[in-house]
Amino acid sequence: MRAAVLSIGDELLIGQVVNTNAAWIGGKLTEIGIRVIRQLTVGDDPVLIREAVGSLWTAGEVLISTGGLGPTHDDRTVEALAEYFGWHLELNAEWVARMRAFFTSRGRPMPENNLKQALLPREGELIPNELGTAPGIWFEREGRILIVLPGVPYEMQAMMEAFVLPRLRTRHRGTRLRMRTLLTAGIGESALAERIGELSPWLCRGLEVAYLPGPLGVRVRITARGEDEEALNRAIEELEAYIRTRAGRYIYGTDEETLPAVVGRLLAEQNRTIAVAESCTGGLLLDRITDIPGSSRYLLGGVVAYANEAKVALLGIEAESIARYGAVSQPVACQMAEGVRQRFGAQIGISTTGIAGPTGGSPEKPVGLVWIGLSTPEGTRARRFLFEQDRRRNKERAVQAALFWLWRYLVGLESEEEASLPAKEA
């Protein structure tokens, strides 16, 4: 089964909104074995929408559109589709009642222009939207399926998961596809590929391996296609086991897992507590940790100490260390980690201090320099990292590096080079 994806909205074309919907839909369709052959983006113009539908409708067996289902004058998708397919639009009383209940539950009257969203085709089937007021449409003709969804990502994704994907799975009986993505950190793409080594024996069996580098790590995607699901799963598991023997010390999770979630699970399982001291990351590390439900089981608290005076007053940093080595240094990172661990009575303390940029660097301490400290019952140590010139990416990469070091500590993978270091500039 083949599919095309049509994204609708002026905001996507002018760069005001990044089109994440097409990528997400493509990934989900691929997971269930449906091949995405075309993606197209057009603005909120009925003529352009009809032209796009005309070029995509016969391209495959499934066409999914997102966007243009709102209540305002610039939402023209249903109007354009009705003209193209000859739909008869009528007010859906059931959906009107659903929208009024939606607004009542939020203590607001429903604006009358929302009635536009209940003008639905007799020829189609309503796709419920539990998170918003724009319903979707499932329409079939000539052996092809049109699926019309809102552009709000979380609404669209929920409707896909609850309604669209389960139904498409029952329709698709062709070649099955199984994927496993191994998530890595702390190693670059070329070094990872070199460590994993030659994969020809696996590739000859029809498996595919792709290296997908990103700012926070490299993903290794394993893909298998065939008719026998059990055989596909077994082949993927065998190749995954092989890759782990070669590069397991860099693989922290799989598929949709996140590093904060994996670290949080380990902390909870080991009954360990943690406290965080941040400078250059400005609370981003705490934000990542607390994004995980149940993080109160292991996170005791944290301090964002940006100014040197705050580091001294709140974390007990020696003013002499700052004067001698600077705030961005190994001794200060160590003292921050140890200070926050003692202040909160945690078993683990972790700290970040660095020069996020784009200003503030020097030849000795360039923009992108970050020291991360880790204090545990076994001792306190710090590691030096040098990232790049972009402020936001430096913060995000520092957080990823801190979490990855914490992961390695929790799974017992700290190397001898990461043992306790003396409190002086490296």
Buried (B, 14 or more C-beta within 10 A) or exposed (E): BBBBBBBBBBBBBEEEBEBEBBEBBBEBBBBBBBBBEBBBBBBBBBEBBBBBBEEBBEBBBBBBBBBBBBBEEEBBBBBBBBBBBEBEBEEBEEBBEBBBEBBEEEEEEBEEEBBBBBBBBEBBBBBBBEBBBBBBBBBEEEEBBBBBBBBBBEBBBBBBEEBBBEBBEEEBEEEBBBBBBBBBBBBEBEEBBEEBEEBEEBEEEEBBBEBEEEEBBBBBBBBBBEEEEEEBBEBBEEBBEBBBEBBBBBBBBBEEEBBBBBBBBBBBEEEBBBBBBBBBBBBBBBBBBBEBEEBEEBBBBBBBBBEBEBBBEBBBBBEEBBEEBBBBBBBBBBBBBBBBBBBBEBBBBBBBBBBBBEEBBEEEBBBBBBBBBBBBEEEBBBBBBEBEEBBEBBBBBBBBBBBBBBBBBBBEBBEEEBEBBEBEBE
